[in-house]
Amino acid sequence: MSRVIGVVLLLLSLSPSAAQAGGVFLYEVGTPDVGLASAGWAARAEDAATILTNPAGMTRLEKNDLLLGFQALYGDIGFTPNSQTTVSGGDGGNPVGWFPGGGVFYVNPSSDSVRLGVAVTGNFGLGLDYDDDWAGRYYIQDGTLLGMSVLPAIAWKVNDKFSIGAALNATYGIFDTTVAVNNPLTDDDGSLKLDDTVWGFGGNIGFLFEPNDDTRFGLTYTSSVGLDFGDVPEFAGLATGLSANLEASGLLDSKIDLSMTVPQTAMASFVHKLNGRWALLGNLGWQDWSSFGKVDVQVNTDNPTSLTVDQNFKDTWHAALGAQSKNESGWSFSFGAAYDSSCVDDADRTPTVPVGQAWRFGFGAQRRMSETFELGLAYELAWAGTLAVDQERGPLSGRLAGAYNEAAMHFLGASLRWGL
């Protein structure tokens, strides 16, 4: 019985956390939307990035349109443990730091009413890399979860006021995580490593309605994408007793199913021109994070043990408001603010997904350099404030309590656009 208890505690403390290392959905991929804090997401449709935000918007592009987005993200989310933490160790340093992003977007007007497009980008995932000796090492040491999407798209202009578009979302998922293993009665930690790559498939559909030249409304839906990760765990440095427990239970070399779901989303947006220079933009959105929070951990052996862990993720809501200003010199400026609710309560937050409610503030500038070329620069601050953590998962992982203070992400974006 003691062997079974030991194995169950090990899996409870390691596998579910590892399955969600750094998972996060981003609006930012280096396009001009960064400067608007995503305001007008599904209705702006002013460049080829509309393939991602609302494929119906491609009908507004009259020429071949190529957009390259480049982005540097800097995450500052240092953790401070408090006196309730039972495992010795440091604060982990800054687990995010610099992280690259961006995308390539191209739209071709194949006829007066039909547009074809393709995009390659990634707005799901992140990487975490804590110091090896930090107090939460039995929850996670480092992890990468990325989704890179290829989006072939088509749009049809039904009439002068209404368009519809759709895109296939072929997502290449990359999963890699390492967690320390607490060796009882020894001072040396072992480790567990899991990694896998898979393809997952979904789709986007969008609608664009333009009642007049000054106003348009956009609605877009992105389906969920299943990423069926699974791997035989790679253990190293295990104490003899713990290794024997795992081997006797058939779990030392058994495949663990770590399937997860990229959330489905919906966004409604508007753009309204106030006059010849100014336009107002806004969003209301929803993300189905409750489906991502349920992770099934299955150990496939002749005598399988199945553990289902609900991380208590919940759906999130989004709102944004922004403005654009254009002048005759070829410059345009954008401003925006947005709010996203938290996908976890404080009691359910873990160091593997250190997220909470977020306020976004963006500023951008674009310059028409010639008749066919436009340069854009943008900055956005995503502010999460204090993110409390208090987790306890048995004697092997111990209790981790404290907070990420003044957690924030900074996005620097640059875009190059050719309208050929």
Secondary structure by P-SEA (a helix, b strand, c coil): caaaaaaaaaaaacaaaaaccccccccccccccccccccccccccccccccccccccccccccbbbbbbbbbbbbbbbbbbcccccccccccccccccccccbbbbbbcccccbbbbbbbbbccccccccccccccccccccbbbbbbbbbbbccccccccbbbbbbbbbcbbbbbbbbbbbbcccccccbbbbbbcccccccccbbbbbccccbbbbbbbbbbbbbbcccccccccccaaaaaaaaaacccbbbbbbcccccccccccccccccccbbbbccccccccccccbbbbbbcccbbbbbbbbcbbbbbbbbbccbbbbccccbbbbbbcbbbbbccccccccccccccbbbbbbccccccccccbbbbbbbbbbbbcbbbbbbbccccccbbbbbbcccbbbbbbbbbbbcc
